[in-house]
Amino acid sequence: MRQWCADRYEHYPVTPDDMNSYHKQYIDGHNSVALTMVDDEEEIGYVTLRVPDDDLLEQRIGFVIVDDSKRGRGLGKTLVEMAVDYAFCKLDATKVSLGVFENNLAAIRCYESVGFRRVVRKKTESYECLGETWNCIEMEYHTVKKPLDYMTLAELWQLFPIILTPHQPQWKEWAENEIQNLSRILSTYSPIINHIGSTAINNIQAKPIIDILVEISPDSNWQGVKTELETAGYICMSSDGNRMSFNKGYTPDGYADKVFHIHIHVIGDNDEIIFRDYLNSHSEVAREYEALKFSLLPQFQNDRDGYTDAKTDFIKGVLYDAKNG
């Protein structure tokens, strides 16, 4: 019951009088509504919608519950889908939000299956329940997907979590095709292009993202390179001195089927190639690297900067051995 209502009701079981009293105090039929799900006039489920903070474009879901005797039939998901549809079609909302306790895994799976995605707030909402502190997860569903360049870094990390998958033979083919594409786009700059990153290392699991290193002369027109790549559909993620990075395959709905990271460096700035070649010729070190990545995943799945920083010492050690061995 606490997972369902937090501290809104103080005893169990909740009675009709309890709910009617709550409705009288909090449900006004305008900025807050209570909805009942029925099937042939048989009551099946219940949910509320309210306008938070006087934002008429947002509706917030609460008190989602399905008759115990009818669980296991997917009715919870149907109830939430109907509430979302009601919010968008009848109440003209553009966003539906909700809060769910992080220990309520069944509810989280239900909301995610409908299309809700986790968002990060500056302050986590929490409640004292049964002598413990329970934290809430904030989730949202938008009618119009927020453009990537309007998302916060935390939102991007939630949308694009770090995922490790077994090595795929097609990664090499994808890289070769993309290298040909980049060679054509940047032909006037005489680039040196290589497949790098974990997808270029044999037989280890990796993020299914193809990393490609493009080396060009330091005297090149870097703004021209940036313009050429952006015109071809690549998104510039950073530009700092003699380094630029671009990506392709990120969408407001998540990863595309093929995702690429393009790294632009000056000729000779290519430790990534040294690292790749060393691991390909030292399988035991490659396995150590794979194990490290798996050990970091639970902590950094939604923190790409933290994940990268945590691998730095290992990578530096490998580069030292490769250059001095």
N, C-alpha and C positions, 0 to 999 in steps of 0.2 A: 504494500500500500504506500509505503514511503517513496519507493521508486516512482509511483504513479502520481502522488500529490504533494511530495515533500512535506511541508508543515501546514498545508492548507486545511486538512482535517485532522483532528487531534485524537480520534479513537477509531477502533475497528470492531465490527464492520460499520461502514458508512450507511446511514439510513436515508430514506427519501426525505425526511424532515431536515436532515443535515444539508442535503443538496439543495432543497428548496430555500433554506435559509441563506446558503451561499449565493444562489441565483438572485435572490432578492437584493442582496448587498452589492454584487459585482456584475451581474449580467443585465445590461440595460436594453438589449435588443437592437441597439444602433451601433455603438462602437465596440460592443461585445455581444456575441450570439452563442447560444447552445444548440447543437444539432444532434439529432438522433438518427441512427441508421436502422432502417426497417426492411424486412423482406416479407411480403404478404402480410403486412401489418404486425409482424412479429418483431419485437425490439431486439436488435443485435448488438449495436454499438453506440458510442456516445463520444462527442468531441466538442471543444469550444474554440472559437476564434475571437480575437480581440485586436483592437488597434493600439499598438504600443507608442507611447510618447506623442500622441496626436498626429502620427504620420499616417495619413489616410491611404498611402500607397503600399503600406505594409500590413499584413495580417499575421498574428502570432497564434500558433496552434497550442492547445493545452488539453489536459485531461482526456487523452486518448484511451479508450477502454473498450474491450469486446467481451461479450458474455462468455464466461468461463466454459460453459458447456458447448460452445461453438468455436473454440480455438483450434488451431492446427489446420484450418481450411483457407488460410490466406486472407481472412476477412480484415485483419488489422491493416494490411497493406491497402486493401480496397477502401477502407474507411478513410485512411490518410489521403489517398488519391482523390476521393470524392471531396474531402475538405479543401484540398489544394485547388481543385477545379472550381469549387464554390467561391473560394477567395478571389480567384482570377476572373471568373466569368460573371459572378453575381455582385461581388464587392469591389471590382475594378482594381484589385491590388496588382502590383508588379513584383512584389517579393513576399514570400511566406517564410516565417522563421519559427524556431522552436528551441527549447532547451531540454536536454536529456542527461540524466546522471550517467557518468562514464562507466559505472558498474552495471548498467542496464543494457547488456550486449544485445539481447533480443530486439529491444526497441531500436537501438542504433542500426542494426542490420535492416530492420523494416524501413526506417526512414531513408537509409542509403539506397535501398532497392527502389524506392519511389523517385529518387533523384535529388534528395537533400545532400548537401555537402558541408563538411565542417568548416567553420571560420574561426579565426583567432581574435579574441578580444583583449584589450589592454589589461582588464581585470577579470579573473575567473570568478563566476558566480558559484557559491558554495553554501551548503546547509549543514547544520548539526543534526545528524540522524542516528538514533540508536547508539549514542555515545561515540560516534565517529564523525569526521568531516567528509562529506560527499561533495565532489566537484561536478559541475555541470559542463557539458559540451554544447557549444552553440552551433546550430545548423541553419542553413538557408537554402531556399529554392527560388530561383529567379525566372521570370517569364522570358526575359531577354538576357542572354549570357553577357556578363561583364567583359569588355575587351581586355586583353592581356595587359595592355599598357596602363590600364586603370586599376589593376590589381596590386595589392600590397605584396611585399616579398613573402610574408607569411601565407597569404592566400595562394600565391604561386606554388609554394612548397607543398601546400595541402593538395592542390590540383595535380601537381607533378611529383609524386613521392618517388623516392629511390627504390627501384625494384631490381633485383638480381635474378637473371635467368640463365639456364644452361647455354653453353656456347652453341651458336647456330651457324651452320655452313654458309647460309645466304648472306651473312654479314660481310664476308669478303667480296661477294658480288655487288652488294649495295655500295660498298666503299669504292670499288673500281668504277662503277657507273657514275657515282658522284664526283670522283676525281676527274673523269672525262668531262663532266659538265663544268666543273670549276676551271679546268684547263682551257675550255672554250671561252668561258666568260672573261677570264683574266689573261687571255693569250698575249695581250700587248705588254704584260708585266713579266713574262718569262718565269712563271712560278715553278717552284719545286714542291711537289705535293705528295704527302704520305698518309697512309692510314695509321692512326695511333690509338692509344687508349686500350682499355681492357678487351674490346671486341677484336683487337688486332693481336691479342695474346692467345696462343693455342690452348684449348681445353680447360679454360677456367670460366666460371660464371661471371657475368657482367651485366651492367645496365644495358638494355637493348638500344643504346644510343651510339651512333657511329661518329667517332671523333676523327677529324681530318686536320692535319697541319699543312698550312700553305706558307712557304717561305718566299719572300720577295726582297728585292734590293732595298736597302735603307734609303736610297735616293728616289724610290718610286713615289708617285703621286698617291699618297695614302687616302686623301679625300676622294680621289678618282676611284680607288679600289672599293671604298665604302659605298660610293654611289652605284658602281656596277653591281655589287652584290645585293644592295637593297632593291635595285630595279629588277633583279632576277628573283626577288621574293624572299631573300634572307633577312632576318631581323638582327640588327646590331644590338648586342647586349652590353658591350663595353668597348671603349677606345681610349687607350692610355699609352702615350709615347709611341714606341715602335711595336705595339701589340694591339690587336683588335680581335674581338670574338663575335661570332654570329651563330644563329641557330635557325633551323627549319624543321617543322613538324610538331610545333606546339600550337594547340588550338584552345578556344574557350571551353571545349568539351573534354579536354585532356590530350593525351599523346595521340598523334596520328600513327598510321601503320609503320611509317619509317621516320626516324628522328635523327637529325644531324647536328653536330656542333663543329663549327669551322673556326680554327684558330689561325690568325694571321700574324706571323713573326718575321723578323728580318732573317736573312740567310745566315745560318750558323747557330741561331737560337733554337736548338732542336734537341734538348735533353729528353723530350718525350720519345724520340726515336731510339736514343741510347737505352732508355728504360725498357721500351718494347723489345728490342733485340736481346737485351740481357735476360729478360724473363723467358723469352722464347728459347733461349739456349740453356737455361737453368730451370728446369721444370719444378724442382723442389722449392725454389724461391717463388715461383709463380703460385704454387700451392699455398705458401705462407701468405702471399698477398691476398689470395682468395679468402683464406681463413680470417684475415684481418678485416676484410670488407664485411663478411658475415657477422663478425663480432660487433661491428659498429652499427649495423643496420637497426637493431632495436632502439638505440638511443637517437640516431640521426636520420631516420627514414624521411622525416619532413623538415630536415635542416641540412640543405646541401652544402652550405658554407662550413658548418661544423663537421660534416662528413669528410669534406676535402681536407680541412685543417688537420683532422685526426690521422690522416694517412701521410702527412708531410714527412715526419721523421723516418718512416719506413722507406719512402721514395728517395729521400736524401741519402739514406744508407746504401740503397741499391746503386744509386748514381756514383757514389764514392767508390764502391767496389768495382763498378764497370769501368771507371776511368783510371783506377789505380791498381786493379788486380793483375 
